[in-house]
Amino acid sequence: MKIIAIGALTAGGKTTTVNILKDILPDAKSLHFDDYEFEGQVDDYYKWVKDGANYNVWDLKPMLDDIIKIKDCEKYKYLLLDYPFAYRNDMLKKYIDLAVFIDTPLDIALARGILRDMNNSDAEEIRNWLKTYLERSRIAFIQMLKDIRPSSDYIVDGTMESAQIADKIAEYIKLID
């Protein structure tokens, strides 16, 4: 089984791409980072970056346990991880066969995040969220571009439509398979 990590910024297209890839690739299963609660999970990304951006503070054991179970069942050809860290977390890196990064520009990820998460928010809530983004959250997005993008095996243009992104990744997987 090949374990493929699909990474991107928040609202960069990870989940959508993984879900499309499940339909394209035969015998594929997926796990989604956001479905888990992790010990050491970061609440203050500004402080996390200022303290050195240690991706190992997340104890990913719950996700790792599921990876091992799926790998051991020998039922799937591919395990797709909707997972933002590529090879940067020591607990999972040895299990990943391919790390893909969807390179979505910050403005597009920001717009998608607002549209997705703030659908029922009023203008004041959106302004406050944008202020927090500029003052405290943006630094983590920049850190990911510095760390995750270069540590990935394959980078795909995040400005493309989701189906195109998934097709490009599927083509690459088939090339290396």
MARRO-223747 format. One record per residue: residue number from 1; residue in one letter; x, y negated, z negated of N, C-alpha, C in turn. Coordinates in pm, whole numbers, always signed. Last residue first. Example, Ala and Ser with C-alpha at 12.3 -4.5 7.8 and 13.67 -1.06 7.14 Angstrom:
// residues 2
(2,S,(+1285,+225,-708),(+1367,+106,-714),(+1290,-3,-787))
(1,A,(+1319,+569,-780),(+1230,+450,-780),(+1320,+330,-780))
// end
This chain:
// residues 177
(177,D,(+410,-478,+943),(+355,-352,+888),(+425,-231,+949))
(176,I,(+475,-710,+1063),(+572,-656,+967),(+530,-520,+911))
(175,L,(+256,-756,+1231),(+392,-757,+1285),(+492,-689,+1191))
(174,K,(+41,-757,+1056),(+51,-648,+1152),(+190,-640,+1214))
(173,I,(+95,-999,+926),(+95,-874,+849),(+113,-756,+944))
(172,Y,(+55,-1179,+1138),(+188,-1166,+1076),(+199,-1034,+998))
(171,E,(-219,-1146,+1184),(-122,-1119,+1291),(+17,-1096,+1232))
(170,A,(-318,-1236,+937),(-340,-1097,+978),(-242,-1057,+1089))
(169,I,(-244,-1506,+952),(-187,-1421,+848),(-201,-1275,+886))
(168,K,(-400,-1589,+1171),(-253,-1603,+1175),(-187,-1511,+1073))
(167,D,(-660,-1537,+1067),(-611,-1468,+1187),(-459,-1473,+1197))
(166,A,(-669,-1721,+854),(-676,-1576,+827),(-625,-1496,+946))
(165,I,(-660,-1958,+1003),(-557,-1929,+903),(-553,-1779,+876))
(164,Q,(-896,-1935,+1148),(-768,-1940,+1219),(-653,-1906,+1124))
(163,A,(-1084,-1948,+943),(-1076,-1826,+1026),(-944,-1822,+1102))
(162,S,(-1040,-2212,+845),(-1014,-2094,+761),(-1000,-1966,+843))
(161,E,(-872,-2435,+1070),(-995,-2376,+1017),(-961,-2247,+943))
(160,M,(-565,-2600,+965),(-647,-2522,+1058),(-777,-2477,+990))
(159,T,(-413,-2705,+772),(-509,-2796,+835),(-599,-2725,+935))
(158,G,(-223,-2530,+676),(-351,-2539,+605),(-449,-2637,+663))
(157,D,(-18,-2321,+849),(-70,-2458,+850),(-210,-2462,+788))
(156,V,(+173,-2093,+656),(+74,-2118,+761),(+15,-2257,+740))
(155,I,(+463,-1917,+596),(+390,-2040,+570),(+298,-2065,+689))
(154,Y,(+603,-1644,+432),(+536,-1691,+553),(+452,-1812,+515))
(153,D,(+728,-1608,+188),(+784,-1543,+307),(+728,-1599,+437))
(152,S,(+802,-1865,-55),(+709,-1778,+17),(+775,-1724,+144))
(151,S,(+951,-2055,-172),(+973,-1917,-218),(+878,-1818,-152))
(150,P,(+870,-2301,-70),(+997,-2243,-25),(+1022,-2100,-71))
(149,R,(+606,-2315,-205),(+622,-2316,-58),(+755,-2254,-16))
(148,I,(+672,-2321,-480),(+601,-2207,-421),(+619,-2202,-269))
(147,D,(+824,-2564,-539),(+860,-2430,-587),(+801,-2316,-505))
(146,K,(+724,-2796,-419),(+869,-2781,-437),(+908,-2636,-465))
(145,L,(+452,-2755,-436),(+511,-2771,-304),(+663,-2753,-310))
(144,M,(+429,-2751,-715),(+401,-2630,-638),(+461,-2638,-498))
(143,Q,(+486,-3020,-769),(+575,-2915,-819),(+554,-2784,-742))
(142,I,(+263,-3144,-658),(+395,-3170,-601),(+494,-3061,-643))
(141,F,(+73,-3048,-838),(+60,-3017,-695),(+196,-3035,-627))
(140,A,(+165,-3167,-1072),(+166,-3021,-1062),(+151,-2976,-916))
(139,I,(+122,-3438,-1020),(+258,-3392,-1043),(+269,-3239,-1030))
(138,R,(-153,-3469,-1023),(-83,-3468,-894),(+59,-3413,-908))
(137,S,(-239,-3497,-1291),(-251,-3369,-1219),(-167,-3360,-1093))
(136,R,(-198,-3761,-1399),(-155,-3641,-1471),(-153,-3512,-1389))
(135,E,(-271,-3982,-1238),(-185,-4003,-1355),(-127,-3874,-1413))
(134,L,(-433,-3881,-1029),(-317,-3964,-999),(-219,-3973,-1116))
(133,Y,(-625,-3732,-1177),(-545,-3669,-1072),(-418,-3751,-1048))
(132,T,(-737,-3933,-1333),(-663,-3824,-1398),(-574,-3753,-1297))
(131,K,(-860,-4075,-1123),(-760,-4141,-1208),(-674,-4036,-1279))
(130,L,(-1040,-3884,-1032),(-934,-3930,-943),(-822,-4000,-1022))
(129,W,(-1207,-3866,-1257),(-1133,-3748,-1213),(-1016,-3789,-1123))
(128,N,(-1314,-4125,-1258),(-1234,-4079,-1372),(-1149,-3957,-1334))
(127,R,(-1455,-4119,-1012),(-1347,-4216,-1034),(-1255,-4171,-1148))
(126,I,(-1641,-3915,-1075),(-1545,-3895,-966),(-1428,-3991,-981))
(125,E,(-1784,-4042,-1279),(-1714,-3915,-1306),(-1607,-3888,-1199))
(124,E,(-1889,-4260,-1132),(-1799,-4283,-1245),(-1719,-4157,-1280))
(123,A,(-2062,-4137,-945),(-1943,-4210,-899),(-1843,-4231,-1013))
(122,D,(-2158,-3809,-1070),(-2185,-3947,-1028),(-2052,-4016,-996))
(121,S,(-2171,-3472,-943),(-2113,-3577,-1028),(-2152,-3715,-977))
(120,N,(-2233,-3247,-802),(-2342,-3312,-876),(-2292,-3424,-967))
(119,N,(-1987,-3176,-686),(-2106,-3191,-603),(-2219,-3268,-672))
(118,M,(-1731,-3129,-760),(-1797,-3247,-813),(-1925,-3279,-735))
(117,D,(-1607,-2912,-641),(-1624,-2912,-787),(-1707,-3027,-841))
(116,R,(-1606,-2950,-358),(-1641,-2822,-418),(-1683,-2836,-564))
(115,L,(-1529,-3217,-316),(-1652,-3166,-255),(-1700,-3037,-321))
(114,I,(-1287,-3216,-460),(-1396,-3305,-498),(-1528,-3253,-443))
(113,G,(-1142,-3026,-312),(-1168,-3006,-455),(-1283,-3092,-504))
(112,R,(-1128,-3146,-60),(-1200,-3019,-77),(-1236,-2995,-223))
(111,A,(-969,-3371,-125),(-1105,-3389,-74),(-1188,-3261,-91))
(110,L,(-732,-3239,-209),(-804,-3330,-299),(-949,-3346,-254))
(109,A,(-659,-3105,+27),(-689,-3028,-95),(-768,-3113,-194))
(108,I,(-614,-3331,+189),(-719,-3235,+225),(-758,-3152,+102))
(107,D,(-402,-3456,+58),(-528,-3529,+76),(-643,-3434,+111))
(106,L,(-194,-3261,+62),(-256,-3303,-64),(-390,-3372,-44))
(105,P,(-220,-3008,+317),(-181,-3140,+270),(-260,-3182,+146))
(104,T,(-146,-2672,+276),(-256,-2767,+289),(-212,-2903,+237))
(103,D,(-13,-2406,+365),(+41,-2539,+345),(-64,-2645,+376))
(102,I,(-34,-2115,+216),(-117,-2197,+302),(-79,-2342,+271))
(101,F,(+206,-1870,+199),(+166,-2000,+147),(+87,-2074,+252))
(100,V,(+248,-1535,+105),(+206,-1629,+209),(+167,-1759,+140))
(99,A,(+460,-1277,+35),(+400,-1398,-22),(+375,-1496,+92))
(98,L,(+465,-929,+21),(+463,-1046,+109),(+395,-1161,+37))
(97,D,(+478,-757,-191),(+550,-722,-68),(+561,-840,+28))
(96,I,(+497,-768,-537),(+453,-838,-417),(+542,-801,-298))
(95,Y,(+607,-660,-760),(+497,-587,-698),(+455,-646,-563))
(94,K,(+790,-834,-864),(+841,-708,-810),(+732,-623,-742))
(93,K,(+632,-1050,-962),(+711,-1064,-839),(+759,-931,-781))
(92,L,(+492,-1035,-1204),(+429,-986,-1081),(+522,-978,-961))
(91,M,(+666,-1130,-1403),(+583,-1012,-1429),(+528,-951,-1301))
(90,D,(+782,-1366,-1314),(+863,-1244,-1320),(+780,-1117,-1339))
(89,N,(+650,-1582,-1084),(+623,-1520,-1214),(+692,-1384,-1218))
(88,R,(+725,-1650,-822),(+776,-1730,-933),(+743,-1676,-1072))
(87,Y,(+650,-1559,-574),(+743,-1476,-651),(+791,-1543,-780))
(86,A,(+335,-1703,-578),(+430,-1630,-494),(+518,-1542,-581))
(85,F,(+128,-1825,-732),(+268,-1839,-773),(+372,-1770,-685))
(84,P,(-158,-1807,-696),(-87,-1928,-658),(+65,-1928,-674))
(83,Y,(-364,-1575,-536),(-268,-1593,-645),(-171,-1707,-612))
(82,D,(-533,-1335,-442),(-563,-1478,-440),(-487,-1531,-561))
(81,L,(-390,-1062,-300),(-395,-1138,-424),(-422,-1284,-393))
(80,L,(-488,-770,-151),(-474,-914,-130),(-489,-985,-264))
(79,L,(-361,-474,-67),(-417,-542,-183),(-384,-690,-164))
(78,Y,(-414,-231,+184),(-369,-365,+146),(-439,-409,+17))
(77,K,(-509,+25,+188),(-386,-2,+263),(-325,-137,+220))
(76,Y,(-641,+216,-86),(-638,+98,+1),(-504,+84,+72))
(75,K,(-615,+432,-251),(-735,+424,-170),(-728,+313,-64))
(74,E,(-440,+487,-463),(-403,+521,-325),(-521,+521,-228))
(73,C,(-446,+434,-730),(-560,+509,-675),(-537,+550,-530))
(72,D,(-223,+276,-786),(-221,+418,-823),(-335,+499,-762))
(71,K,(-312,+22,-708),(-199,+85,-639),(-199,+236,-664))
(70,I,(-510,-20,-899),(-546,-14,-757),(-435,+54,-677))
(69,K,(-354,-20,-1135),(-467,+74,-1118),(-502,+91,-970))
(68,I,(-179,-234,-1082),(-126,-98,-1099),(-236,+6,-1080))
(67,I,(-360,-448,-1074),(-275,-418,-958),(-226,-274,-966))
(66,D,(-458,-443,-1337),(-547,-413,-1224),(-469,-380,-1097))
(65,D,(-225,-514,-1476),(-291,-386,-1505),(-384,-346,-1391))
(64,L,(-186,-772,-1370),(-89,-666,-1343),(-150,-529,-1367))
(63,M,(-398,-907,-1490),(-395,-893,-1345),(-299,-780,-1305))
(62,P,(-319,-886,-1764),(-450,-837,-1717),(-455,-816,-1565))
(61,K,(-50,-1002,-1759),(-73,-860,-1782),(-212,-812,-1738))
(60,L,(+54,-1255,-1728),(-34,-1204,-1623),(-68,-1055,-1639))
(59,D,(+96,-1516,-1912),(+110,-1372,-1932),(+8,-1304,-1841))
(58,W,(+253,-1803,-1819),(+131,-1726,-1798),(+164,-1578,-1820))
(57,V,(+515,-1876,-1832),(+434,-1898,-1953),(+299,-1826,-1941))
(56,N,(+648,-1848,-1594),(+640,-1729,-1680),(+562,-1753,-1808))
(55,Y,(+682,-2084,-1471),(+569,-2003,-1425),(+552,-1876,-1509))
(54,N,(+768,-2380,-1601),(+799,-2239,-1618),(+676,-2155,-1583))
(53,A,(+828,-2666,-1576),(+745,-2588,-1482),(+780,-2440,-1485))
(52,G,(+955,-2839,-1756),(+1036,-2752,-1671),(+960,-2661,-1578))
(51,D,(+805,-3022,-1892),(+880,-2925,-1973),(+958,-2824,-1889))
(50,K,(+674,-3152,-1688),(+777,-3227,-1760),(+864,-3134,-1846))
(49,V,(+488,-2949,-1624),(+591,-2990,-1527),(+705,-3060,-1599))
(48,W,(+340,-2944,-1866),(+404,-2822,-1815),(+515,-2857,-1716))
(47,K,(+237,-3204,-1876),(+335,-3162,-1977),(+411,-3038,-1929))
(46,Y,(+63,-3179,-1655),(+163,-3285,-1660),(+274,-3247,-1757))
(45,Y,(-108,-2974,-1726),(-11,-2951,-1619),(+97,-3059,-1615))
(44,D,(-239,-2846,-1988),(-185,-2978,-1956),(-73,-2960,-1853))
(43,D,(-297,-2575,-1999),(-408,-2671,-1999),(-362,-2810,-1953))
(42,V,(-192,-2258,-1891),(-159,-2398,-1907),(-285,-2485,-1902))
(41,Q,(-197,-1956,-2070),(-255,-2034,-1962),(-235,-2183,-1990))
(40,G,(-121,-1786,-2265),(-23,-1883,-2218),(-72,-1971,-2106))
(39,E,(-315,-1519,-2144),(-243,-1578,-2257),(-140,-1674,-2198))
(38,F,(-576,-1570,-1908),(-439,-1528,-1938),(-389,-1594,-2065))
(37,E,(-858,-1447,-1754),(-812,-1534,-1862),(-674,-1481,-1900))
(36,Y,(-952,-1425,-1404),(-885,-1378,-1525),(-866,-1489,-1627))
(35,D,(-1037,-1520,-1167),(-1129,-1429,-1236),(-1074,-1382,-1370))
(34,D,(-836,-1662,-1043),(-934,-1737,-1122),(-1036,-1650,-1194))
(33,F,(-701,-1463,-895),(-640,-1522,-1013),(-743,-1590,-1103))
(32,H,(-852,-1185,-766),(-854,-1331,-764),(-807,-1385,-899))
(31,L,(-789,-918,-544),(-795,-965,-682),(-780,-1117,-678))
(30,S,(-921,-694,-295),(-866,-822,-340),(-881,-840,-490))
(29,K,(-847,-451,-40),(-909,-484,-170),(-850,-618,-212))
(28,A,(-884,-300,+276),(-828,-406,+192),(-914,-428,+68))
(27,D,(-925,-133,+510),(-892,-79,+378),(-826,-182,+287))
(26,P,(-818,-355,+767),(-882,-229,+725),(-836,-190,+585))
(25,L,(-876,-704,+778),(-782,-594,+755),(-855,-468,+711))
(24,I,(-1107,-866,+796),(-1022,-843,+913),(-935,-719,+896))
(23,D,(-1224,-886,+548),(-1307,-840,+660),(-1223,-804,+782))
(22,K,(-1016,-985,+398),(-1077,-857,+358),(-1162,-799,+470))
(21,L,(-980,-1236,+516),(-883,-1129,+543),(-937,-992,+505))
(20,I,(-1190,-1377,+397),(-1193,-1351,+541),(-1099,-1236,+576))
(19,N,(-1098,-1382,+131),(-1227,-1321,+163),(-1241,-1291,+312))
(18,V,(-857,-1521,+161),(-856,-1383,+113),(-987,-1314,+149))
(17,T,(-959,-1773,+242),(-873,-1694,+330),(-870,-1548,+290))
(16,T,(-1102,-1853,+15),(-1170,-1839,+144),(-1089,-1750,+238))
(15,T,(-891,-1862,-173),(-1005,-1772,-190),(-1077,-1748,-59))
(14,K,(-707,-2061,-61),(-670,-1924,-101),(-789,-1830,-99))
(13,G,(-738,-2332,+5),(-791,-2230,+95),(-760,-2087,+58))
(12,G,(-678,-2535,-171),(-599,-2526,-49),(-643,-2416,+46))
(11,A,(-773,-2573,-422),(-860,-2613,-310),(-786,-2613,-177))
(10,T,(-446,-2592,-539),(-586,-2584,-577),(-670,-2645,-464))
(9,L,(-220,-2476,-282),(-260,-2569,-387),(-403,-2539,-428))
(8,A,(-164,-2124,-234),(-190,-2259,-183),(-214,-2348,-305))
(7,G,(-107,-1780,-145),(-97,-1896,-232),(-128,-2024,-158))
(6,I,(-153,-1448,-151),(-192,-1565,-72),(-195,-1684,-168))
(5,A,(+37,-1160,-151),(-6,-1275,-231),(-35,-1392,-138))
(4,I,(-12,-831,-90),(+8,-958,-23),(-50,-1069,-108))
(3,I,(+111,-516,-95),(+51,-617,-182),(+90,-753,-127))
(2,K,(+49,-222,+79),(+116,-351,+81),(+38,-448,-7))
(1,M,(+84,+118,+0),(+0,+0,+0),(+88,-124,+0))
// end
